[in-house]
Amino acid sequence: PGPPAVPPGLPAPPLPPAPPPLSPAGVRVFRGHTDSVVSVVFGEGDELASAGNFDGTVRFWSLESGEALRTLHTGAMVVLDIALSPGGARMASAGFDSAVKLWYVPTGTLEQRLLGSSPHTETVTAVAFGRNGTILASASYDRTVKMWHVESGKLLKTLKHAGGVKAVAFSADGRYLASADDAAVKVWDVRTGKRERLMRGHTFDVTALAFGAGSVLASASEDDTVRTWDVESGKELRVLKGHLGMVTAVAFSPDGSAIASGGYDRTVRLWDTDTGSHFHTLLGHSDDVLSLAFSADGALLASGSGDRTLRVWDVPTRAPPPPPPSP
């Protein structure tokens, strides 16, 4: 039987909202890693870089042909994160060997291991370059974040935490550094090394961080949500709910208008930053989504997964807002 009839004179009930559309056909799949793809980053021009967890390699791919251009063996049994400097000439890698390594990308040669006066003593989990590439931050299970001068390799600051640090990110203007070692997000002044904010809201550990435009920060968590924050005020802006498992990756589009998130439900979800509304779901991975990155023009989104593949999606456009109701 159909829905019950509406009594005469009463307005019809509103239709339920349509579910967000699923993945478009515009996706390319890159295969070659022998373990989970834990980090992805767009390089200069046609290149894309990805890191494989227990295969210990970083692979550089041609976006146009889909071919692997070269493979860099990091010397670590496990790679957990990579970051490219602005301009793409240098790459930092982090892994189980407790080392922060700097590589010259055009040749794939190791430039230096960042040791300074006090090197990390446990697994390095995450790395991030500052705005102009002169500073690098590294996070570790040794309960610290360290900031390094890239050219000299000098240790600039050590930021102490209560637990092992899983995520780190610089703001676009280079003023702030965000980190997380539990369910709270910490925001530091890069110049002074002073902690400026402690932002609470997540109920389980934070797994990933990303800055958008201005002072907006996104945090992904084991509590199945993404939260956005204003780091200037410390205020929570939005809670993005929809994933059916912990969220392990988050990224902003270059203009800051959209957020991509991925996690243990094997999906990539796209959200409107301002409203927090979910507007698209990308399906295709057969295991956890572990890493995300937008291209510089925002037209492409790369995702790495426990299924050992790297996927590059054409970013779908958002549907225009509905017209205002007629008077």
N, C-alpha and C positions, 0 to 999 in steps of 0.2 A: 504494500500500500504506500501511496505517496504521502507527503506531509499534510497535516490537517489543514482544512480550508480556513481562510481568514474570514471572520465574521464581517458582514457588510458594514461599511463605514469606518473600519479600523485600518490603519496603514499596514502594509505588508512588513513582516519582520526583516531586518537587514540580513543580507547574505553573509555567510562566514567569510573571513578574509581568505584570499587565495594563498596557498603556500608559496614560499619563494621558489623560483625556477631552479632546476637542477643544472648540472654541468653542460656547457655547450660543446659542440664538436671540436672547437679550436684548442686542441691539446697535443703536445708532442712529448713522447716518452723517451728518456735517455737511459740506457742500460749499460752496465760495465762494472759497477761496484759489486763486491762480493759480500758486503754487509750493509747495515742500515745507513742511509744517507742522513747524517746528523746536522749538516750545515750546508747552506747554499748562499751564493752571493753573485750578483752580476758584476762583471768586469767591464773593461773599456771596449767599446765597439761591439763586436760579434761574440765576445767570449762570456762564458758562464763557468763558475768554479763550484765544485762540490766536494765534500769530505765524507769518506766512508769510515764508519766507526771502527770495527775490529779489523778492517783491511788496511788501516794505517796509511791510506793514500789520499791525496787531493788530485782530482781530475779536472782538467780544463776542456771545455766543450765548445764546439762551434754551434751557435744558435741556428745558423742558416742551414748547415748540412746535417747537424745532429751527430757529427763525428767527434770522437775523443781526440783532441789535438795533442795532448801530452798528459803523462801521469807523473806526479811528484810523490816519491816515497819519503815520508816524513821522519822515518827512523823510530817512530813511536808505535808501540803495539796497538794502541787505540788513539784515534783522533776524536776530540769532542767538539771542537769549534774552529772556524777560520774567520778572518776578517781581512778585507782589502783596504788599503789606504786610499784617500781621495786621489784620483788619477790612476789608481790600480797598479802602481809600480811595485809596491811592497805588499806582502801577505804575512799575517801573523797566524800561527797555529798553536793550539792548546791540546793537551792530552794527558794520558796516564803517566807519562814519564816525568811529570812535575815541571816540565820545561816550557818556557815561552820562547818560540822560535820565530825569527824574522827571515823571510825569503825574498829574493829579488825575482819578481814574477817573469820578466822576459826570458831569463835563462834558467829559472828553476833552482838557483843556487842558494844555499843557506848562508845568510849574511852574518847572523850572530844569534847566540842564545842569551836572553836577558837574565842576568844573574844579579848584578848590582852588589850591594853590600849585604843583602838579605834576600836570597832567592826563595821561591815557593818550596815548601817541603812536602806537599801532597799534590794530588791530581789537580791540574789546571782545567777548569770547566768552561770558561768563556773568555773571549777577548774582544776588545772594541777599540777602534781608533777615534781620537778626538777630531774636531772639526777640520783642522788643517793638516792632520796627519803627523804632527810633531809629538803628540802624546799618545801612548797606548795604555789601556787599562786591562788588567788580567784578574780573573776571579778564581778562587781555589778552595778546595776542601780543607785547606789549612787555616780557614776562618779569616782570610784576609782578601782585600782587593789591593793590588799594587798599581801605581801609576809610574810609567817609565818615559824617559826622554828617548825618542826613537833613534836619533842620529848617534848619540853618545852611548846609549844603553844604560845610562845612569838611572838608578831608582830615585824617584822624586818623592813619593809618599806611600805610606802603608796605612790602609783604612781597616781597622780591626772590627770583627764581627763576632757574634756569639756562637755561630755555627758555620758549617761549610757553605760557601757562597756559590749559588747556581747560575746567577744571571747578572749582567752588567750592561749599561748603555749610557752613551753621552747624549746630551741635548744638542739640537742642531746648532745653537749658538756657542756651544762649548763651555757654557757656564756651569752646568750641572752634570753630575754623574749619579745614576741610579743603580742600586744593587739590591739583592735579596738573598737572605740566608734562611728565611723561615716564611711565615705567612704575611709578614709586614714588608713594605717597600721603604727603603732608605734612600734619601736624596742628599748628596754631598756637594759642597762648594768646591769646584775643581781647583781654584786658586789657593784657598786656605786649607783644604782638607777637612773642614769642619762639617759635621752632619747638620743639615738645615731642616730636614723633615723626616718624620717617621709616620708612614701612612698605613693605617690598619683598616681592614675590611674583608680580606680573604680569610677563609676558615681553614685552609690547608696551604701547604708550601707554594710559593711563587716559583714558576719554572722558567719564565722568559719575560723580557722587558723590551720595549721599543718606544722611542720618542717620536712624536709627530711634529706638527707645526707649533711654533711658539713654545709654550710651557706644558703642552699636553703629553702625558705619558700613559702607555697601556701596559698592563701586567696580566700575564696568563698564569693559571693556577691549577693545582691538583683538585681544587674544589669545583671543577667543570665550568668555571666562568672566566671571562676577561673583564677587567675593570679599567676605567679610564680616570685619570687624575689631573688636576691642575697643580703642578709642583710649586708654583709661586705661593699658593694659599694652603696647599696640602689637602684641598677639598676633593672628595670623590665625586666624579661627574656622572658616570654611567656604569651600570652592571649589565654585561652582555651575556645573556643566558640562551642556551640552545644546544650546546655540545652534550653528548651522552656519555661523557667520560672526561678524564683530566685533559686539560688544554696544555700543550707542550710547545707551541710556537705562536708568535704574534709578530705582525709587521704592519707599518703604515704605508699607504700610497705616498708618492713623493709630494703631492700637494696637501697631504694630511686629511683629505676628505673621507677616506675609506680605511678600514682596518681589515686585515686578513688574519684568521686564526685557524689553527689545526690541532688535532689531538688524537686521543686513543679511539675515538669513534670513526677514524679513517676518513674524515671529511675535512675539507677546507671551506670555511664559512666567511662570507664577506658582509661587513657591517657599515652603516653610515655613522661616521664619527660624531656628528652633531646630535643626531636623534637617538643613536644606539640601536636603530632598527636593522634587522637582518634582511638583506636583499638578494642573496644568492648562495647556493651551495654547490661546491665542485666535488664530484664523485669520480672515483677511478682507482685510488690507492687500495691495495688489499691488506695493508697493515697500518700501524700508527703513523700519523703525520708528525714529523719531528722538526722540520725547519721550513722557513718561508722567506721569500725576498721578492720585492717588486723591482722591475727594471727602472732605469732613471727617468724614462718618459711615462711610466705608469701603465703602459699598454700590456705588459706581460707580468705574470706572477709565477715564480718557481716554487715548487714544493718538493721536499725530500722526505723519504718514508722508510719505515722498517721493512718494506717490501723490496728494498734495494734499488728502487728506481728514483729517478728525478723526473718530474713532470713540469712542463712549461705551458701555462694556460694563457689564452687570450683573455684579458680581463673583461668581463661582461659590463656593459653599460647599465646604469640604473634606469628603471622606467621613470618617465616624467611624472610629477605629482598629479593627482586627479584634479580636474577643474573645480573651482569653487561651486557649491550648490547654487542653482538658479534661485532668484528671489521669489 
